[in-house]
Amino acid sequence: MASEASASSAELLIAAARELSARVEKLTFALPVSHIYNPLAYAWEAHELYLRRYGACRKKVVFIGMNPGPFGMVQCGVPFGEIAAVRDWMGIRTQIDKPAMENPKRRIEGFSCTRSEVSGRRLWGLFQQRFGKAEAFFANHFVANYCPLAFFDSGRNITPDKLPSAEKEPLNAACDRHLRQLVTALEAQWVIGVGGFAEKRATEALTGMDVSIGKVLHPSPASPAANRGWAEAATRQLIAQGVWH
């Protein structure tokens, strides 16, 4: 019975991710967005492996980020995907293709990327320190992104919150639907927004669902508070909210 439930939760996540990818591929975005990367397409093999390996059981806590980082999920298909954490801790390494229109200032190097995704290094570093093995963390936790797309204006990263309303509305509709599917499939008790944007979107998307919403400080190096000890601050927040003990 347990193995049947596990198989179905992973398959539900995979089906939901495929649906999300197809929906966002139909959307259009105007300048200043010059390039759009969808890791659910060109890095699908790695993402599917992540879902299949670590999404195959119920979760107490789901952490939600904003969207893929240029040296993280953009490169390896895994949310907050600091390459070393994905390759060495999670044991995921696959061939990564390239988007149809590659930005010359944001090349896809896959698992050969040597740049660090600082937010991912901090996030996965905390989980590795607290839980040891990846399997111990994923027994009750999962990590996903609200939006699967990365947006660039030449070399600059444009976050989804900076898009005009006419572009955000259909994007949010697709992402809200996917988040509800993900939370339902995993039977999550908590959804923790990594940063204020993710918390806000989760609060709106999951209205009426039997799930608690929380937040932790975003681990971005652009945040002075995160640079003063993100792991300690996030741990305190999770304990104060009753997520961790």
C-alpha positions as a printed NumPy array, in Angstrom:
array([[  0.   ,   0.   ,   0.   ],
       [  2.784,   2.451,   0.944],
       [  4.716,   1.762,  -2.251],
       [  1.577,   2.375,  -4.338],
       [  0.992,   5.71 ,  -2.582],
       [  4.639,   6.681,  -3.063],
       [  4.562,   5.887,  -6.749],
       [  1.392,   7.866,  -7.285],
       [  2.635,  11.008,  -5.482],
       [  5.77 ,  11.167,  -7.641],
       [  3.733,  10.566, -10.784],
       [  1.316,  13.325,  -9.795],
       [  4.222,  15.739,  -9.348],
       [  5.669,  14.766, -12.713],
       [  2.318,  15.218, -14.46 ],
       [  1.789,  18.587, -12.739],
       [  5.269,  19.794, -13.735],
       [  4.698,  18.778, -17.347],
       [  1.389,  20.636, -17.352],
       [  2.983,  23.741, -15.816],
       [  5.781,  23.685, -18.376],
       [  3.301,  23.451, -21.254],
       [  1.196,  26.298, -19.845],
       [  4.072,  28.746, -19.338],
       [  5.573,  27.909, -22.742],
       [  2.47 ,  29.496, -24.317],
       [  2.953,  32.821, -22.507],
       [  4.644,  35.826, -24.072],
       [  6.747,  38.509, -22.421],
       [  7.73 ,  41.886, -23.865],
       [ 10.929,  43.874, -23.557],
       [ 12.912,  44.465, -21.418],
       [ 12.728,  40.644, -21.166],
       [ 15.02 ,  39.445, -23.943],
       [ 15.467,  35.764, -22.986],
       [ 13.262,  33.275, -21.124],
       [ 14.648,  30.017, -19.743],
       [ 12.353,  27.117, -18.855],
       [ 14.399,  24.439, -17.033],
       [ 11.317,  22.202, -17.002],
       [ 11.963,  21.832, -20.741],
       [ 15.709,  21.774, -21.44 ],
       [ 16.677,  20.363, -18.007],
       [ 13.673,  18.042, -17.714],
       [ 15.692,  14.854, -17.224],
       [ 17.289,  16.189, -14.028],
       [ 14.042,  17.704, -12.761],
       [ 12.086,  14.51 , -13.317],
       [ 14.766,  12.544, -11.493],
       [ 14.513,  14.992,  -8.574],
       [ 10.719,  14.577,  -8.427],
       [ 10.862,  10.818,  -8.787],
       [ 13.601,  10.318,  -6.203],
       [ 12.577,  12.86 ,  -3.583],
       [  8.862,  13.511,  -4.193],
       [  7.667,   9.952,  -3.704],
       [  6.111,  10.307,  -0.249],
       [  3.966,  12.634,   1.84 ],
       [  5.697,  15.719,   3.227],
       [  5.186,  17.696,   6.39 ],
       [  6.915,  20.811,   5.002],
       [  7.272,  22.208,   1.488],
       [  9.665,  25.126,   0.979],
       [  8.761,  27.4  ,  -1.936],
       [ 11.216,  29.703,  -3.686],
       [ 10.477,  32.452,  -6.189],
       [ 11.96 ,  31.206,  -9.482],
       [ 15.158,  29.608, -10.84 ],
       [ 18.483,  31.287, -10.124],
       [ 20.992,  31.763, -12.982],
       [ 23.602,  29.472, -11.411],
       [ 21.139,  27.088,  -9.759],
       [ 17.999,  25.588, -11.264],
       [ 18.759,  27.338, -14.561],
       [ 21.882,  25.162, -14.793],
       [ 20.75 ,  21.868, -13.259],
       [ 16.948,  21.693, -13.172],
       [ 16.678,  21.425,  -9.365],
       [ 15.223,  24.258,  -7.227],
       [ 17.904,  26.324,  -5.457],
       [ 20.272,  23.994,  -7.322],
       [ 23.74 ,  24.722,  -6.017],
       [ 25.656,  22.297,  -8.244],
       [ 27.696,  20.623,  -5.487],
       [ 24.588,  20.015,  -3.356],
       [ 22.616,  18.522,  -6.239],
       [ 25.478,  16.393,  -7.546],
       [ 27.149,  15.268,  -4.316],
       [ 24.397,  15.395,  -1.667],
       [ 21.338,  14.462,  -3.72 ],
       [ 23.231,  12.244,  -6.145],
       [ 21.693,  13.815,  -9.236],
       [ 23.763,  14.412, -12.363],
       [ 22.402,  14.245, -15.902],
       [ 22.957,  15.745, -19.304],
       [ 21.474,  19.254, -19.495],
       [ 20.366,  20.586, -22.864],
       [ 20.107,  24.245, -23.842],
       [ 17.107,  26.537, -24.286],
       [ 16.061,  27.271, -27.87 ],
       [ 17.338,  30.835, -27.543],
       [ 20.401,  30.974, -25.3  ],
       [ 21.541,  34.269, -23.832],
       [ 25.248,  34.726, -24.663],
       [ 25.724,  36.366, -21.259],
       [ 23.915,  33.534, -19.434],
       [ 25.314,  30.348, -20.947],
       [ 23.977,  26.98 , -19.846],
       [ 26.899,  24.9  , -18.612],
       [ 24.865,  22.29 , -16.741],
       [ 26.775,  20.365, -14.098],
       [ 30.026,  21.869, -15.413],
       [ 28.961,  25.285, -14.052],
       [ 31.568,  26.482, -11.543],
       [ 29.657,  29.534, -10.298],
       [ 27.985,  29.163,  -6.913],
       [ 24.266,  29.759,  -6.412],
       [ 24.707,  31.406,  -3.018],
       [ 21.045,  31.15 ,  -2.027],
       [ 21.11 ,  27.438,  -2.819],
       [ 24.401,  26.904,  -1.023],
       [ 22.919,  28.441,   2.113],
       [ 19.558,  26.659,   1.876],
       [ 20.863,  23.156,   1.138],
       [ 23.798,  23.742,   3.494],
       [ 21.392,  24.263,   6.397],
       [ 19.422,  21.134,   5.517],
       [ 22.585,  19.082,   5.143],
       [ 23.908,  20.327,   8.488],
       [ 20.633,  19.633,  10.297],
       [ 19.603,  16.326,   8.702],
       [ 22.837,  14.781,   7.467],
       [ 21.768,  12.618,   4.541],
       [ 19.49 ,  13.91 ,   1.796],
       [ 17.089,  11.017,   2.408],
       [ 16.615,  12.149,   6.013],
       [ 15.671,  15.672,   4.937],
       [ 13.367,  14.571,   2.118],
       [ 11.567,  12.064,   4.333],
       [  9.409,  14.969,   5.571],
       [ 10.464,  17.976,   3.464],
       [ 10.461,  19.096,  -0.136],
       [ 11.692,  22.156,  -2.039],
       [ 10.041,  23.669,  -5.107],
       [  9.857,  26.975,  -6.96 ],
       [  6.664,  28.959,  -7.421],
       [  7.565,  30.075, -10.948],
       [  9.567,  27.734, -13.219],
       [ 10.864,  30.45 , -15.566],
       [ 13.963,  32.63 , -15.436],
       [ 13.845,  35.998, -17.2  ],
       [ 16.792,  38.015, -18.483],
       [ 17.258,  41.492, -19.921],
       [ 20.505,  40.92 , -21.781],
       [ 22.629,  39.721, -18.833],
       [ 20.467,  40.998, -15.982],
       [ 18.167,  38.705, -14.034],
       [ 14.531,  39.92 , -13.904],
       [ 12.467,  38.438, -11.089],
       [  8.766,  37.627, -11.687],
       [  7.58 ,  40.336,  -9.293],
       [  9.083,  42.964, -11.628],
       [  6.962,  41.916, -14.622],
       [  4.013,  44.135, -15.644],
       [  0.586,  43.112, -14.356],
       [ -0.666,  42.001, -17.771],
       [  2.166,  39.455, -17.927],
       [  2.062,  38.463, -14.266],
       [ -1.626,  37.543, -14.189],
       [ -1.556,  34.572, -16.61 ],
       [  1.812,  33.478, -15.206],
       [  0.482,  33.543, -11.649],
       [ -2.632,  31.627, -12.708],
       [ -0.498,  28.78 , -14.076],
       [  1.844,  28.813, -11.084],
       [ -1.004,  28.984,  -8.543],
       [ -2.62 ,  25.94 , -10.141],
       [  0.636,  24.012, -10.023],
       [  1.272,  24.928,  -6.382],
       [ -2.175,  23.63 ,  -5.409],
       [ -1.491,  20.406,  -7.294],
       [  1.893,  20.011,  -5.604],
       [  0.545,  20.607,  -2.091],
       [ -2.345,  18.207,  -2.727],
       [ -0.093,  15.476,  -4.117],
       [  2.319,  15.717,  -1.17 ],
       [ -0.443,  16.22 ,   1.446],
       [  1.73 ,  18.969,   2.924],
       [  0.964,  20.371,   6.368],
       [  3.169,  23.451,   5.984],
       [  4.181,  25.607,   3.021],
       [  7.097,  27.865,   3.845],
       [  7.79 ,  30.768,   1.541],
       [ 11.503,  31.399,   1.139],
       [ 11.147,  35.168,   1.184],
       [  8.137,  37.467,   1.142],
       [  7.169,  36.985,  -2.516],
       [  6.815,  33.216,  -2.191],
       [  4.875,  33.55 ,   1.071],
       [  2.462,  36.025,  -0.532],
       [  1.878,  33.879,  -3.595],
       [  1.38 ,  30.752,  -1.473],
       [ -1.115,  32.582,   0.755],
       [ -3.177,  33.61 ,  -2.267],
       [ -2.873,  30.361,  -4.199],
       [ -3.713,  28.084,  -1.275],
       [ -6.685,  30.001,   0.132],
       [ -9.246,  27.543,   1.463],
       [ -6.842,  24.613,   1.608],
       [ -5.991,  22.853,   4.865],
       [ -2.355,  23.917,   5.034],
       [ -0.405,  26.322,   7.236],
       [  1.655,  29.071,   5.574],
       [  4.914,  30.397,   6.973],
       [  8.027,  32.254,   5.878],
       [ 11.784,  32.308,   6.294],
       [ 14.246,  35.007,   5.397],
       [ 15.455,  34.695,   1.809],
       [ 19.099,  33.483,   1.711],
       [ 20.075,  35.881,  -1.098],
       [ 23.479,  37.578,  -0.76 ],
       [ 21.633,  40.804,  -1.638],
       [ 20.042,  40.636,   1.84 ],
       [ 22.174,  42.176,   4.62 ],
       [ 20.216,  40.162,   7.198],
       [ 20.955,  36.905,   5.348],
       [ 24.63 ,  37.792,   5.194],
       [ 24.741,  38.095,   8.979],
       [ 23.956,  34.412,   9.488],
       [ 21.118,  33.076,   7.367],
       [ 21.099,  29.507,   8.676],
       [ 20.77 ,  30.633,  12.291],
       [ 18.05 ,  33.175,  11.443],
       [ 16.04 ,  30.683,   9.354],
       [ 16.301,  28.015,  12.049],
       [ 15.003,  30.447,  14.67 ],
       [ 12.09 ,  31.395,  12.418],
       [ 11.123,  27.797,  11.742],
       [ 11.241,  26.907,  15.433],
       [  9.239,  30.031,  16.384],
       [  6.529,  29.089,  13.871],
       [  6.359,  25.518,  15.2  ],
       [  7.643,  23.957,  11.978],
       [ 10.827,  22.614,  13.572],
       [ 11.473,  21.706,  17.194]])
